Amino acid sequence: MGAGPRIGIFDSGIGGLTIAAAVRRTLPSEHLVYFGDNAHVPYGERTSGEILALSTAITEALLDKGCRSIVIACNTASNAALSPLRERFPHTPFVGMEPAVKPAVEHTRTGVVGVLATKATVEGRSMAAIVERFAKGVEVIQQACPGLAQRIDNGDFDTVETEVLLRNWIEPMLERGIDALVLGCTHYPLVRPLIERIAGPGVRVIEPSAAIARRLAQLLADHGLTAPPEAPGRLECFTSGDPERFHAVLGRLGLRADAVKHGLWLPDGSLSLP
């Protein structure tokens, strides 16, 4: 698979590919190994214990593939597993996700911002801490979106049903005066055109992929893990779901990868990546 350290990226499904795309743009010489756990999507409706067990097994599998840094490209998994994983793997740099509330607060002129996220993210401790830290004097309307990540994972990017769901969540926020809308799940940028159409030109839609890529670049430099600029860069993809469906999303994001391979969950709870 070539020499040099690799960057592991994982999500509950295809959503983290939005982060992988930003990393490819920012760090084109890096070798990325992506795992989408489509067999267990959505993480947002699982318990913290389940998410931590899955995230730990995925991290171990990515380390076995030669990854020396890990991006948890999932807000729900970051909330449940980032701190425990850092404790368990102290020599591995991790980058986690958090809803981009800070830039939304900096942008707002109405003093009201919205957040679309999974139920687990909305109810998580880290979300409450972020709002407490960054949103003083600003109203943050948090909306859980049950079923949306699963719908996106199934390829329902621009269907009538998806639009109805989004309108039911976004239009009440518009009535309350939001002028910034945070996408608090990495799946949601895949329906960003639909979200922007519903929200209208007066609402800035914010997601953190570019900021995550910049943070990763700095972390790699700090740890001496940056690939040489002449390296060709690669993207390897694995999924515990349907490789053909997964491959179709790569083109939507302008990504090119080797053949998408199937990752197998074993009876003992470990993950095998071929």
C-alpha positions in Angstrom: 0.0 0.0 0.0 3.0 2.3 -0.2 5.3 3.7 2.5 4.6 6.4 5.1 2.0 7.0 7.7 -1.6 7.1 6.7 -4.6 9.2 8.0 -7.6 7.2 9.2 -11.0 8.8 8.8 -14.2 7.2 9.9 -17.9 7.9 10.2 -21.2 6.0 10.6 -21.6 6.0 6.8 -21.0 8.2 3.8 -21.2 11.6 5.7 -17.5 11.7 6.6 -16.6 11.7 2.9 -17.5 15.4 3.1 -14.5 15.7 5.5 -12.3 13.4 3.4 -13.0 15.7 0.4 -11.8 18.7 2.3 -8.7 16.9 3.5 -7.9 15.8 0.0 -8.1 19.5 -1.1 -6.0 20.7 1.7 -3.5 17.8 1.9 -3.3 16.3 -1.6 -0.1 14.3 -0.8 -1.6 12.4 2.1 -2.7 8.7 2.0 -6.2 8.5 3.4 -7.9 5.4 4.7 -11.7 5.9 5.1 -14.1 3.6 6.8 -17.9 4.1 6.6 -19.8 2.0 9.1 -22.9 1.8 7.0 -23.9 -1.5 8.7 -24.5 0.5 11.9 -25.8 3.8 10.6 -27.2 6.0 12.2 -25.0 6.4 15.2 -27.2 9.2 16.4 -29.8 6.7 17.6 -27.4 4.4 19.4 -26.3 4.5 23.0 -23.0 6.1 24.0 -21.6 2.7 25.1 -22.4 1.2 21.6 -20.8 4.2 19.8 -17.7 3.9 22.0 -17.4 0.2 21.3 -17.8 0.6 17.6 -15.4 3.6 17.5 -12.7 1.7 19.5 -12.8 -1.3 17.2 -12.7 1.0 14.1 -9.7 2.9 15.5 -7.9 -0.4 16.2 -8.5 -1.6 12.6 -7.3 1.7 11.1 -4.1 1.6 13.2 -3.6 -1.9 11.9 -3.8 -0.5 8.4 -0.9 1.8 9.1 -2.8 4.9 10.2 -0.9 7.2 12.6 -3.6 9.8 13.0 -7.3 9.5 13.2 -10.2 11.9 12.1 -13.5 11.0 13.8 -15.6 12.5 11.0 -18.8 12.1 12.9 -20.2 14.6 15.5 -22.1 11.8 17.4 -19.0 9.6 17.6 -16.8 12.5 18.6 -19.2 13.4 21.4 -19.2 9.8 22.7 -15.7 8.6 22.0 -13.1 11.3 21.4 -12.0 11.7 25.0 -11.9 7.9 25.8 -10.0 7.2 22.5 -7.4 9.8 23.3 -6.9 8.2 26.7 -6.7 4.7 25.3 -4.4 5.6 22.4 -2.3 8.4 23.9 0.4 8.4 21.1 -2.2 8.8 18.3 -3.3 12.3 17.3 -7.1 12.5 17.0 -9.2 15.2 15.4 -12.9 15.2 16.4 -15.9 17.1 15.2 -18.1 19.7 16.9 -20.9 21.7 15.6 -19.7 25.0 14.1 -21.6 27.2 16.6 -18.7 29.7 17.1 -18.6 30.9 13.5 -22.4 31.0 13.4 -22.4 33.2 16.5 -19.7 35.5 14.9 -21.8 35.8 11.7 -25.3 36.4 13.1 -26.8 39.9 13.0 -30.2 38.8 14.2 -28.9 37.1 17.3 -30.6 33.8 16.5 -28.8 30.8 14.9 -30.1 27.3 14.2 -28.4 23.9 14.5 -29.5 20.8 12.6 -28.0 17.7 14.3 -28.7 14.1 15.4 -30.6 13.5 18.6 -27.4 12.3 20.3 -25.5 15.4 19.4 -28.3 17.7 20.5 -28.6 15.9 23.8 -24.8 15.5 24.3 -22.7 17.2 27.0 -20.3 18.7 24.4 -23.1 20.5 22.6 -24.3 22.1 25.8 -20.7 23.1 26.6 -20.2 24.7 23.2 -23.3 26.7 23.5 -22.4 27.8 27.0 -18.9 28.8 25.8 -19.5 30.6 22.5 -23.2 31.7 22.4 -23.5 34.2 25.2 -26.2 36.7 24.2 -27.2 34.6 21.2 -30.2 32.3 20.9 -29.2 28.9 19.6 -32.2 26.8 18.3 -31.2 23.2 18.3 -33.2 20.8 16.1 -32.7 17.0 16.2 -33.3 15.4 12.8 -34.2 11.8 13.4 -33.9 9.6 10.3 -32.1 12.3 8.1 -28.6 10.7 8.2 -30.1 7.3 7.3 -32.1 8.8 4.5 -28.9 10.5 3.1 -27.0 7.3 3.5 -29.7 5.6 1.3 -29.1 8.2 -1.4 -32.2 10.2 -0.9 -30.5 13.6 -1.5 -33.2 15.5 -3.3 -36.5 13.7 -2.9 -39.9 15.1 -2.0 -39.8 13.2 1.3 -36.4 14.6 2.3 -37.5 18.2 1.4 -40.7 17.8 3.5 -38.7 16.7 6.5 -36.2 19.6 6.2 -38.9 22.2 5.7 -40.6 21.0 8.9 -37.4 21.5 10.8 -36.1 24.7 9.1 -39.2 26.8 8.5 -40.0 27.2 12.3 -36.4 28.4 12.7 -36.8 30.9 9.9 -40.0 32.2 11.6 -37.9 32.9 14.8 -35.3 34.9 12.8 -32.2 32.7 12.2 -29.7 34.1 9.8 -27.1 31.3 10.3 -27.7 27.6 10.2 -25.2 25.1 11.4 -25.0 21.6 9.9 -24.1 19.5 12.9 -23.8 16.1 11.2 -21.3 15.3 8.4 -24.0 13.7 6.4 -26.0 16.9 6.1 -23.6 18.8 3.6 -24.6 16.2 1.1 -28.1 17.8 1.0 -26.7 21.4 1.4 -28.2 22.6 -1.9 -31.7 21.6 -0.7 -31.1 23.1 2.7 -29.9 26.4 1.1 -33.0 26.4 -1.1 -35.3 26.1 1.9 -33.4 28.5 4.1 -33.1 31.2 1.4 -30.3 33.7 0.6 -30.6 35.5 3.9 -29.3 32.5 5.9 -25.7 31.5 5.9 -25.3 27.7 6.0 -22.2 26.7 7.9 -20.3 23.4 8.1 -16.8 22.7 9.5 -15.0 20.6 6.9 -12.5 23.2 5.8 -11.7 24.0 9.4 -11.2 20.4 10.2 -8.8 19.9 7.3 -6.8 22.9 8.5 -6.7 21.6 12.1 -5.5 18.2 10.8 -2.8 19.8 8.7 -1.5 21.6 11.8 -1.6 18.5 13.9 0.3 16.5 11.4 3.0 19.2 11.2 3.2 19.3 15.0 3.8 15.5 15.2 6.1 15.3 12.2 3.6 13.1 10.3 3.1 15.3 7.1 3.7 13.4 3.9 6.4 14.8 1.5 4.9 17.2 -1.0 5.9 15.0 -4.0 3.9 12.0 -2.6 1.0 11.1 -4.9 -1.7 10.9 -2.3 -4.3 8.2 -2.2 -7.8 7.5 -0.9 -8.7 4.0 0.2 -12.3 3.3 1.1 -13.9 0.6 3.1 -17.5 0.2 4.1 -19.4 -2.3 6.2 -22.4 -1.7 3.9 -22.9 -1.9 0.1 -19.6 -1.0 -1.7 -21.5 -0.1 -4.9 -23.8 2.4 -3.2 -20.8 3.8 -1.4 -18.8 4.3 -4.6 -21.6 6.3 -6.2 -21.2 9.0 -3.5 -17.5 9.5 -4.3 -18.3 11.0 -7.7 -20.8 13.3 -6.1 -18.1 14.8 -4.0 -15.4 14.8 -6.7 -13.4 12.1 -5.0 -11.5 9.3 -6.7 -10.6 6.2 -4.8 -9.4 2.7 -5.3 -12.2 0.1 -5.4 -14.3 0.4 -2.3 -13.7 -2.7 -0.2 -16.0 -4.4 2.3 -15.1 -4.2 6.0 -16.3 -7.2 8.0 -17.6 -7.0 11.6 -16.5 -10.2 13.4 -18.5 -12.0 16.1 -16.1 -10.8 18.8 -16.9 -7.2 18.0 -13.6 -6.5 16.1 -13.5 -5.1 12.6 -11.5 -6.7 9.8 -10.3 -4.5 6.9 -8.9 -6.4 3.9 
